[in-house]
Amino acid sequence: MLAGLSAFAYSFFLTRLLTGVHMHYMIIERFRDGNPLPVYRRFREQGRLAPEGLRDVTSWVTEDLGCCFQVMECEDPQLLTQWT
């Protein structure tokens, strides 16, 4: 069943299986004026600012630091709406 899955897809499968969480959300953030510094400063000073129950699964940025991809999980979609 797992043959042919990428490492990324496999990690999602295991997370879902082990935690029982069934919803993952992909957040795509494009930095204003292509400048990630204000976002990273805020993150360093205040953390992710996500509501209780919204969990970060993984995240990565493009090589040019112009865009950030975040995979979040939660059982209540309202938490995601509250955060974004």
Wavefront OBJ file of the C-alpha trace (Angstrom):
o trace
v 0.000 0.000 0.000
v 2.833 2.434 0.775
v 5.053 1.477 -2.152
v 5.804 4.407 -4.407
v 5.009 7.121 -1.843
v 7.487 9.959 -1.493
v 9.047 10.494 1.929
v 6.826 13.555 2.321
v 3.622 11.636 1.515
v 4.744 8.786 3.754
v 5.242 11.182 6.702
v 1.705 12.535 6.181
v 0.328 9.006 6.123
v 2.118 8.123 9.370
v 1.055 11.363 11.075
v -2.565 10.712 10.186
v -2.367 7.096 11.238
v -0.665 7.788 14.569
v -2.531 10.924 15.621
v -5.988 10.203 14.265
v -6.100 13.694 12.745
v -7.719 13.597 9.360
v -7.405 17.150 8.042
v -4.235 18.790 6.826
v -4.245 22.264 5.321
v -1.668 23.758 2.976
v -1.011 27.443 3.583
v 0.855 29.312 0.861
v 2.233 32.640 1.993
v 3.761 35.115 -0.416
v 5.784 37.712 1.427
v 4.783 41.330 0.923
v 7.186 42.947 -1.558
v 9.036 39.615 -1.569
v 10.520 40.507 1.823
v 10.358 37.739 4.451
v 12.195 39.722 7.166
v 9.124 41.252 8.904
v 7.472 37.826 9.121
v 10.597 36.135 10.477
v 11.149 38.937 13.018
v 7.584 38.601 14.278
v 7.939 34.818 14.433
v 11.196 35.095 16.401
v 9.677 37.602 18.842
v 6.133 36.230 19.224
v 6.085 32.680 17.878
v 3.615 31.319 15.340
v 0.604 32.989 17.015
v -1.571 29.987 16.166
v -4.632 29.299 18.326
v -4.633 26.294 20.666
v -5.420 23.156 18.655
v -3.864 24.319 15.365
v -0.618 22.428 14.887
v 2.300 22.949 12.537
v 3.185 19.757 10.656
v 5.958 21.076 8.422
v 6.971 24.155 6.500
v 9.509 25.228 3.920
v 10.383 28.281 1.848
v 11.378 28.680 -1.755
v 15.063 29.072 -2.491
v 14.651 32.811 -3.126
v 12.723 33.214 0.194
v 9.778 34.709 -1.695
v 7.170 32.148 -0.666
v 6.519 29.948 2.362
v 4.536 26.702 2.336
v 3.085 25.495 5.634
v 1.180 22.315 6.360
v -1.085 22.701 9.375
v -3.466 20.253 11.033
v -6.511 20.678 13.218
v -9.823 19.066 13.948
v -11.782 22.340 13.837
v -11.418 24.341 10.569
v -12.464 27.491 12.446
v -9.025 27.482 14.076
v -7.426 27.823 10.668
v -9.770 30.661 9.746
v -8.972 32.372 13.035
v -5.220 32.115 12.385
v -5.203 33.291 8.785
l 1 2 3 4 5 6 7 8 9 10 11 12 13 14 15 16 17 18 19 20 21 22 23 24 25 26 27 28 29 30 31 32 33 34 35 36 37 38 39 40 41 42 43 44 45 46 47 48 49 50 51 52 53 54 55 56 57 58 59 60 61 62 63 64 65 66 67 68 69 70 71 72 73 74 75 76 77 78 79 80 81 82 83 84
